[in-house]
Amino acid sequence: MRLAVVAAALSILVGGCGSPTSVPSTQGQVASPSPQVLFDLKGSGTKTTEKFTAAGDWDLDWSYDCTAGLVRNGAVPSGYHCSFIVHVKQPDGHFSLENQGVSQLGVKDQGVEHYHTGGTFYLEVQVCCSDNSWTIKVTG
């Protein structure tokens, strides 16, 4: 009987009604730094960006909207679309083979590309329709 009482008391102490009995230690762990904005650009038409350097992994957050250039009689007709292309280029003008760019066909869209090869790059933004807007933000 006494053994049953001790076992019950231990199970309450150890179980703690579902709450943890200890807090994991974070000692010795290094917090990873927040991604830094390398540049944030809004524009229209075709543009070449400034060079940027990413030490390691980096992201390209992009969006485009060609609605204004495609609207006819208050609506975008079926089959009308625009191309939005972002080339990732090395300082010598060659395409980055490790960091493929963005190639979209539509009226508007947005997304994020994740790259895992750092270095120094610049971007070429190309949009075919005449009245458009786009944004690109690089973080790394």
N, C-alpha and C positions, 0 to 999 in steps of 0.2 A: 504494500500500500504506500509506504513511504517512498519507495522507488518510483512509483507512478506519479506522485506529487512532484518530485524533483524533476522527472522527465517533462511533465507539463510546464513547470516553471521555466525550464531551459528552452523549451520550444517557443514560449512567449518571448523570452529575452532574445533568442536568436532570430526568430521570425519577425518580430517588431511590427506585426500587422501590415506587412507588405512594404514598410519603409526600409531603406537601406540602413545597415548597421554601421557602415563606414563610408567615408567619402573618398573616392579615388584621388590620389595625389597627382598634382600637375607639376610637381617639382622636377626640374631638369628638362621640361618640355619648352620648346621655343615657339611662340605664337608666329604664325605666318603673316607677313605684312599684307595689308589691303592692296589690291591692284591700284596702280597709279594711272591716272588719265594721261596718256602720251599726247593725244590731241583729240579735239572735238570740233567737227566742221559741219556746217550746213551750207548748201549751195544749190545750184541748178546748172544744167548743161555739163560740158566736159571740163574736168579740172585735174591737175596734177598736184598732189599734196607736198608738203615739206617732208624732209627725211625725219625718221624717228628711229630710236634704238630700243629694242626689247631685250632685256637680259636673258629671258627664258620664255616660258609660256606667255602667250598674249591672245587677246580677243579683239575681234572686229565686229562691232555692233552697227548694223546698217539698216536703213529704211529708204524707200523711195515712193513717190506718188506722182503719177503722170496723168491723173484724172483731168486736170485743167487743159492739158494739151490734146486730149482725146475726145472730149465732150462734143457731141454734135446734137443740136436741137434739145439740149437739156439732159442728155444721157450719153453714156459711152456705148456706141454700137457694138453688137456682137462681133467678135473677131478682131476688134481693135486692141492693140497692145503696144507696149514699149519695151525696149531692152535696157536693162540696168546691169552694167558690168563694172567690177572693181578688180583691177589687176594689181597683184603684189609684186613689186619690182625691187631688185637689188640696186645699190648705188651706181653700178656700171650700166644700168639700163636693161639688163637681162631679167626675165621672169624668174621669180623664186619658185623652184621646182618643189620644195618642201612645203610651201605655204600657198596653196591654190587660192585664187580669189573667189569672187562671187559672180555668177552669171544667171540672171533672172529674166523671164519674159512674162509680162503681165501688165496690169494697170497700176497696182501698188502692192507693196509687200514689205516685210521686215524680218530680220533674223540676226543671229549671232554665229560667227564662225570662230572656232577655237583652234589656235595654232600652237604647236609644241616645239618649234624651232625658232630660237631668238636670233637677233642680228640687227643690222641697220637696213631699213627698207623705206620705200615711199609707195604711194598708191596712185593709180590712174583711174579716175572715175569717168565712165562713158555712159551717156543716156541719149537715146535716139530721138525722142520726141522733143519738140521745141519748147513747150511750156511744162516744166517739171520742177520738182523739189526733192532733195535727198539730204540725208544726214549720215555721217560716219563718225564713230567714236572708237578710238583704239585705247585699250587698257592693258597693262602688263606689269 
